[in-house]
Amino acid sequence: MKKIILLFRLMLISSLSFGQNKPKSMKILRDSIFTVMKLSNENRLKMHELIAENGKTQKAIKEDATLTEEQRKEKLQAWKKDITAEERKILTTEQFEIWRDFGKSSKQK
């Protein structure tokens, strides 16, 4: 009986300690990456605007009922190429690589 109570207490303590680690919001993570990338305030603003535009456009494409699934995929691929080109205009080569790595790691989580 004592072992069961001890086990229950350990489980309770561990769940409470892990429950306090809230995941950071994407905006906080992006801002920290922008700091690592050493973006100027101007480029930081451009990236925030580009990210907002990207989200709105992708959502509009995905919700467009007039498109077939194949057309949706093609439009999204074309849009992603456009966004990548815009990112390359704003960021240096090193910054762009850091940004791409961040994007890949955030998709894996």
C-alpha positions as CSV (number, residue, x, y, z in Angstrom):
1,M,0.0,0.0,0.0
2,K,2.8,2.4,0.8
3,K,4.4,1.7,-2.5
4,I,1.2,2.5,-4.4
5,I,0.9,5.8,-2.5
6,L,4.5,6.6,-3.1
7,L,4.1,5.8,-6.8
8,F,1.0,8.0,-7.0
9,R,2.8,10.9,-5.3
10,L,5.7,10.6,-7.8
11,M,3.3,10.6,-10.7
12,L,1.5,13.6,-9.4
13,I,4.7,15.5,-8.8
14,S,6.1,14.7,-12.2
15,S,2.9,15.7,-14.0
16,L,2.8,19.0,-12.1
17,S,6.4,19.8,-12.9
18,F,6.0,18.9,-16.7
19,G,2.7,20.7,-16.9
20,Q,4.4,24.0,-16.1
21,N,6.5,24.0,-19.2
22,K,4.2,25.9,-21.6
23,P,5.3,25.9,-25.2
24,K,6.4,29.3,-26.4
25,S,4.2,31.0,-28.9
26,M,5.3,31.1,-32.5
27,K,5.7,34.9,-32.4
28,I,8.1,34.7,-29.4
29,L,10.1,32.0,-31.2
30,R,10.2,34.0,-34.4
31,D,11.4,37.1,-32.5
32,S,14.1,35.1,-30.8
33,I,15.3,33.8,-34.2
34,F,15.2,37.3,-35.6
35,T,17.5,38.3,-32.7
36,V,19.8,35.5,-33.5
37,M,19.8,36.5,-37.2
38,K,20.6,40.1,-36.1
39,L,17.9,41.5,-38.3
40,S,17.6,45.3,-38.4
41,N,14.3,46.8,-37.2
42,E,13.4,47.5,-40.8
43,N,14.0,43.9,-42.0
44,R,12.2,42.6,-38.9
45,L,9.1,44.6,-39.8
46,K,9.3,43.4,-43.4
47,M,9.5,39.8,-42.3
48,H,6.5,40.2,-39.9
49,E,4.5,41.7,-42.8
50,L,5.6,38.9,-45.1
51,I,4.7,36.3,-42.6
52,A,1.2,37.8,-42.1
53,E,0.6,38.0,-45.8
54,N,1.8,34.4,-46.2
55,G,-0.7,33.2,-43.6
56,K,-3.6,35.1,-45.1
57,T,-2.8,34.0,-48.7
58,Q,-2.3,30.3,-47.8
59,K,-5.5,30.3,-45.9
60,A,-7.4,31.8,-48.8
61,I,-6.0,29.3,-51.2
62,K,-6.8,26.4,-48.9
63,E,-10.4,27.6,-48.4
64,D,-11.1,28.4,-52.1
65,A,-13.9,26.0,-53.0
66,T,-13.6,26.6,-56.7
67,L,-10.2,24.9,-56.8
68,T,-9.6,21.2,-57.1
69,E,-7.1,19.5,-54.8
70,E,-4.5,19.4,-57.5
71,Q,-5.0,23.1,-58.4
72,R,-4.7,24.0,-54.7
73,K,-1.4,22.1,-54.4
74,E,-0.1,23.9,-57.5
75,K,-1.1,27.3,-56.3
76,L,0.4,26.7,-52.8
77,Q,3.7,25.6,-54.4
78,A,3.8,28.7,-56.6
79,W,3.0,30.9,-53.7
80,K,5.7,29.3,-51.6
81,K,8.2,30.0,-54.4
82,D,7.1,33.6,-54.4
83,I,7.5,33.9,-50.6
84,T,10.9,32.3,-50.8
85,A,12.0,34.8,-53.4
86,E,10.7,37.7,-51.2
87,E,12.6,36.2,-48.1
88,R,15.8,36.1,-50.2
89,K,15.3,39.8,-51.0
90,I,15.0,40.7,-47.4
91,L,17.6,38.4,-45.8
92,T,21.3,37.8,-46.4
93,T,22.4,34.3,-47.4
94,E,23.4,33.4,-43.8
95,Q,20.1,34.8,-42.4
96,F,18.1,32.9,-45.0
97,E,19.8,29.6,-44.0
98,I,19.1,30.2,-40.3
99,W,15.4,31.1,-41.2
100,R,15.1,27.9,-43.3
101,D,16.5,25.7,-40.5
102,F,14.1,27.3,-38.1
103,G,11.2,26.6,-40.4
104,K,12.2,22.9,-40.8
105,S,12.7,22.4,-37.1
106,S,9.4,24.0,-36.2
107,K,7.5,21.7,-38.7
108,Q,9.1,18.7,-37.1
109,K,7.7,19.6,-33.6
